[in-house]
Amino acid sequence: MSALPVLYSFRRCPYAMRARLALAVSGQACELREVVLRAKPQGLLQASPKATVPVLVLPDGQVLEQSLDIMRWALARNDPAGWLTPSHGTEAAMLALIAECDGPFKQALDRCKYPSRYPEADAVQAHAQAVEWLQGLEARLAGQPFLLGDHAALADMAIAPFVRQFAGIDADWWAAQTWPRLQAWLVQWQAGTLFERVMPKLPAWVDGTKGVVFPHPEGTEPPTGGA
């Protein structure tokens, strides 16, 4: 059993990204095992039958299989940036906003990004649903820099990876929208040092080997490779 929690992750997965953000900001070290989703290692399959990332295996054998559970576990141990205490609104309201992202918005996002996977879906309608929700985020940012007030909170960090994914479907379309606050919010997040710390390119983990320590110590270079 590893002395550190073991995180199975995939760099570009928004769910894994949000988990890494919380682990990094909390300073919770773990052994990161970068997974190639088309060739999932046995270690991941044994740890979690769901076989998707992220999965966090704690030293006592407990397994956290949901990204929000991983985020809240890490922040319960250390929350130096106050992600669990938004300056405006309650934690319950914040979790409700994240649930909107993970439910209706993610469903619409998938149908926009992967239309061939959902031939029965109306891609135009899905796009309209996604746009409507994003317009709500733009309205939320009126008069405040973050979704729930004056500082970044759990909602910002849990939602930003999915907004990034939607923006990446058509960068020119995204840039042409009249959403200055939401666009600036996303740019600021992606330009931050925390984002940079959680996005190193790592080689794929191989069963029977050690992963890399994450978050990597600041001022040193992590191993590179992979996608």
C-alpha positions as CSV (number, residue, x, y, z in Angstrom):
1,M,0.0,0.0,0.0
2,S,1.4,3.4,-1.0
3,A,2.2,5.8,1.9
4,L,0.5,8.5,-0.2
5,P,-2.9,8.6,-1.7
6,V,-2.9,7.3,-5.3
7,L,-4.6,9.4,-7.9
8,Y,-5.6,7.8,-11.2
9,S,-5.9,10.7,-13.6
10,F,-6.0,11.8,-17.3
11,R,-4.6,15.2,-18.0
12,R,-7.4,16.5,-20.3
13,C,-10.4,15.1,-18.5
14,P,-12.3,17.9,-16.8
15,Y,-13.3,15.7,-13.9
16,A,-9.7,14.7,-13.2
17,M,-8.6,18.3,-13.7
18,R,-10.9,19.6,-11.0
19,A,-9.7,16.9,-8.6
20,R,-6.0,17.9,-9.3
21,L,-6.9,21.5,-8.7
22,A,-8.2,20.8,-5.2
23,L,-5.3,18.4,-4.3
24,A,-2.8,21.0,-5.4
25,V,-4.4,24.0,-3.7
26,S,-4.7,22.0,-0.5
27,G,-1.1,20.9,-0.6
28,Q,-2.2,17.3,-0.4
29,A,0.6,15.2,-1.9
30,C,-0.3,12.0,-3.8
31,E,1.1,9.5,-6.2
32,L,-0.3,10.5,-9.6
33,R,-0.8,7.7,-12.2
34,E,-1.5,9.1,-15.6
35,V,-4.0,6.9,-17.4
36,V,-4.4,6.3,-21.1
37,L,-8.1,5.8,-21.4
38,R,-8.0,3.6,-24.5
39,A,-5.7,1.2,-22.7
40,K,-6.7,1.3,-19.0
41,P,-4.2,-0.3,-16.6
42,Q,-5.2,-3.1,-14.3
43,G,-4.4,-1.0,-11.3
44,L,-7.3,1.4,-12.2
45,L,-9.7,-1.5,-13.0
46,Q,-8.9,-3.1,-9.7
47,A,-9.3,0.1,-7.7
48,S,-12.6,1.0,-9.3
49,P,-15.0,-1.0,-11.4
50,K,-16.3,2.2,-13.0
51,A,-12.9,2.4,-14.7
52,T,-13.1,6.1,-15.3
53,V,-11.0,9.0,-13.8
54,P,-10.4,10.4,-11.4
55,V,-10.1,7.8,-8.7
56,L,-8.3,8.4,-5.4
57,V,-7.2,5.5,-3.4
58,L,-6.4,6.5,0.2
59,P,-3.6,4.8,2.2
60,D,-6.2,3.0,4.3
61,G,-7.7,1.4,1.2
62,Q,-10.8,3.7,1.0
63,V,-11.6,4.6,-2.6
64,L,-13.0,8.0,-3.7
65,E,-14.5,7.6,-7.2
66,Q,-16.2,11.0,-7.7
67,S,-14.3,14.1,-8.5
68,L,-16.3,16.3,-6.1
69,D,-15.7,13.8,-3.3
70,I,-12.0,14.1,-4.0
71,M,-12.2,17.9,-4.0
72,R,-14.1,18.0,-0.7
73,W,-11.9,15.4,0.9
74,A,-8.8,17.5,0.1
75,L,-10.3,20.8,1.1
76,A,-11.6,19.3,4.4
77,R,-8.0,18.6,5.2
78,N,-6.7,22.0,4.2
79,D,-8.5,24.9,2.5
80,P,-6.1,27.8,2.4
81,A,-7.9,29.7,-0.3
82,G,-11.3,29.4,1.2
83,W,-12.9,27.4,-1.6
84,L,-15.5,25.9,0.7
85,T,-16.5,29.3,2.0
86,P,-17.7,31.6,-0.8
87,S,-17.9,35.3,0.0
88,H,-21.5,35.4,-1.3
89,G,-24.1,32.6,-0.8
90,T,-24.0,29.3,1.0
91,E,-22.1,26.1,0.4
92,A,-25.5,24.5,-0.5
93,A,-26.1,27.1,-3.2
94,M,-22.6,26.6,-4.5
95,L,-23.2,22.8,-4.7
96,A,-26.5,23.4,-6.5
97,L,-24.7,25.5,-9.2
98,I,-22.1,22.7,-9.6
99,A,-24.9,20.2,-10.0
100,E,-26.3,22.3,-12.8
101,C,-22.9,22.1,-14.5
102,D,-22.6,18.4,-14.0
103,G,-26.1,17.7,-15.1
104,P,-27.9,19.7,-17.8
105,F,-24.8,21.6,-19.0
106,K,-22.6,18.6,-19.2
107,Q,-25.3,16.7,-21.1
108,A,-25.6,19.6,-23.6
109,L,-21.8,19.9,-23.8
110,D,-21.3,16.3,-24.7
111,R,-23.9,16.5,-27.5
112,C,-22.2,19.5,-28.9
113,K,-18.6,18.2,-28.6
114,Y,-19.4,14.6,-29.6
115,P,-22.4,14.7,-32.0
116,S,-21.6,11.3,-33.6
117,R,-22.0,9.6,-30.2
118,Y,-25.5,11.0,-29.9
119,P,-27.1,10.6,-33.3
120,E,-30.6,10.7,-31.8
121,A,-29.9,14.1,-30.1
122,D,-30.8,17.5,-31.5
123,A,-27.3,19.2,-31.6
124,V,-28.9,22.6,-32.3
125,Q,-31.1,22.3,-29.3
126,A,-28.2,21.1,-27.1
127,H,-26.1,24.1,-28.2
128,A,-28.9,26.4,-27.3
129,Q,-29.2,24.9,-23.9
130,A,-25.5,25.2,-23.2
131,V,-25.5,28.8,-24.4
132,E,-28.5,29.6,-22.1
133,W,-26.6,28.3,-19.1
134,L,-23.4,30.1,-20.0
135,Q,-25.3,33.3,-20.3
136,G,-26.4,32.7,-16.7
137,L,-22.8,32.5,-15.6
138,E,-22.1,35.8,-17.5
139,A,-24.9,37.4,-15.5
140,R,-23.5,36.0,-12.2
141,L,-20.2,37.7,-12.9
142,A,-21.8,41.1,-13.2
143,G,-20.3,43.2,-10.4
144,Q,-18.1,40.4,-9.0
145,P,-15.0,38.7,-10.3
146,F,-16.0,35.1,-9.4
147,L,-19.2,33.0,-9.5
148,L,-19.9,33.4,-5.8
149,G,-18.3,36.7,-4.9
150,D,-14.9,38.2,-4.4
151,H,-12.7,35.2,-4.4
152,A,-12.5,31.9,-6.3
153,A,-14.5,29.2,-4.6
154,L,-15.2,25.5,-5.2
155,A,-17.8,26.4,-7.9
156,D,-15.3,28.3,-10.0
157,M,-12.8,25.5,-9.9
158,A,-15.3,22.7,-10.4
159,I,-17.0,24.5,-13.4
160,A,-14.1,26.1,-15.2
161,P,-12.7,22.8,-16.7
162,F,-16.1,22.3,-18.4
163,V,-16.4,25.8,-19.7
164,R,-12.9,25.4,-21.1
165,Q,-14.0,22.3,-22.8
166,F,-17.0,24.0,-24.4
167,A,-14.9,27.0,-25.4
168,G,-12.5,24.7,-27.2
169,I,-15.2,23.2,-29.5
170,D,-15.0,26.3,-31.7
171,A,-12.5,28.9,-30.5
172,D,-13.5,31.5,-33.0
173,W,-17.2,31.2,-32.1
174,W,-16.3,31.5,-28.4
175,A,-14.3,34.6,-29.0
176,A,-17.1,36.2,-31.0
177,Q,-19.6,36.0,-28.1
178,T,-20.6,39.0,-26.1
179,W,-19.6,37.4,-22.8
180,P,-16.8,39.7,-21.7
181,R,-17.0,38.7,-18.0
182,L,-17.2,35.0,-18.6
183,Q,-14.4,35.1,-21.2
184,A,-12.1,37.1,-18.9
185,W,-12.9,34.7,-16.0
186,L,-11.9,31.7,-18.1
187,V,-8.7,33.5,-19.3
188,Q,-7.7,34.4,-15.8
189,W,-8.2,30.8,-14.6
190,Q,-6.2,29.4,-17.4
191,A,-3.4,31.9,-17.0
192,G,-3.0,31.2,-13.3
193,T,-0.1,29.4,-11.7
194,L,-2.4,26.8,-10.2
195,F,-3.7,25.7,-13.6
196,E,-0.1,25.4,-14.8
197,R,0.8,23.3,-11.9
198,V,-2.0,20.8,-12.5
199,M,-1.4,20.4,-16.3
200,P,2.0,18.8,-16.7
201,K,2.4,16.4,-19.5
202,L,3.3,13.0,-18.0
203,P,4.1,9.6,-19.4
204,A,1.4,7.0,-19.2
205,W,1.7,5.0,-15.9
206,V,2.5,1.3,-16.3
207,D,1.2,-1.4,-13.9
208,G,3.8,-2.4,-11.4
209,T,5.7,1.0,-11.4
210,K,5.5,4.1,-9.3
211,G,3.7,7.2,-10.3
212,V,5.0,10.7,-9.9
213,V,4.6,12.8,-6.8
214,F,1.8,15.4,-7.3
215,P,1.7,18.3,-6.9
216,H,5.2,18.6,-8.1
217,P,7.4,20.8,-5.9
218,E,7.4,24.3,-7.1
219,G,10.6,25.4,-8.7
220,T,11.4,21.9,-10.1
221,E,10.4,20.3,-13.4
222,P,8.1,17.3,-13.4
223,P,8.7,14.3,-15.7
224,T,7.4,15.1,-19.2
225,G,5.9,13.0,-21.9
226,G,2.5,11.8,-22.9
227,A,-0.4,14.0,-24.1
